[in-house]
C-alpha cells in the first residue's frame, strides 16, 4: 500500500496471477467457503498510473478482480474495487451491492477526485443493472462508461473506447455452463447422502436411484443441455428434463407391479412422474443466478410461478405413496 501526496491510500497490484491465485480460483469454482474469496475494497494502482490514467471499476470477488487485472497487464491504470461481499459483478449488481450507492461511497472514501484529473469510470457492462449512470454523475460528478462484457476485450476496447457488437454480446457457452456444475455439486453431498440413505431404507435402491437421477439431471444434464431444451423458463426446462429422466423409472414401476391392480400399477408409475420432475426443476432453478439469460424480475416471477407447482407435485407424489401402500397392504 502506498500513500500519494493527497494523503489517500492506494493499494498496489500487478497483472500477474500466482499459483496461489489460481488455487483460490479452483476453490471458488468448487464453492468452498463461497463468500470468502474476496479482496479488500478500495483503490488499486496497476503499473505506474498518472493523474490522467483510466479508472476501471470491479467487484471484490477474486475471480472478477483477477480477470480484470490480468487483462490490464502492462497497462498503467487504477482499479476501484467495490465491496460486493465476495460476489461477482453480475450477481452483485442484481443484489444491489455492485450499485450506485457503493460506487459513490468508494469515490468519496478513496479521494478519487484528488487523485485523477478526469472524471470517467469504466464499469463492466454486466454491472449496468446495478449502477445508474445519471445518478452517479449527479451525486459524484463522475461519468460512467460501460466497457465490454469480458475483461479480456479491454485492451482492444481501450484503443477506441468503443465496444464492437461482439464485445457487447453475452455468451453462455458449454464451457461456461460446465464450470458451474462443481459449485452446485459441492452443496449437495451431505443432504444428498442423508436423503438417499433414508430413501433406500424406506423405499429400496431403485427409489434411491430415482432421487439421485433427479438431482443429477438438474445439476449436470440441465446446464449441459440448456440451449436445446424448449421453453423459456429454467423451471419448465427442468420439468422437461426431469420428466424424461423419470420415464424409465415409471416404466420399471409399472412392469414390476404386474401382480397388482391397474390402479396400483399406474399409481406407482405416476409417483416417479410427479416427484422426479419437481426435484429436477428445483435444482435447475438454482442456475438462474448464474447466467445473464435471466433478470432479477424474471427470476422473481419464475419463483412465484413455478415453486408452488414443484411443491404441489412433490406433496402429491408423497401422498400417493401413502395411498398406494394402504391399498396394497391395508388388508394384510
Secondary structure, 3 states (H helix, E strand, C coil): CEECCCCCEEEEECCCCCHHHHHHHHHHHCCCCCCCCECCCEEEEECCCCCCCCEEEEECEHHHHHHHHHHCCCCCEEEEEECCCCCCHHHHHHHCCCCHHHHHHHHHHCCHHHHCCCCEEEECHHHCCCCCHHHHHHHHCCEEEECCCCHHHHHHHHHHCCCCHHHHCCCCCHHHHHHHHHHHHHCCHHHHHHHHHHHHHHHCHHHHHHHHHHHHHHHHHHHHHHHHCCCCCHHHHHHHHHHHHHHHHHHHHHHHCCCCCHHHHHHHHHHHHHHHHHHHHHHHHHHHHHCCCCCHHHHHHHHHHHHHHHHHHHHHHHHHHHHHHHHHHCCC
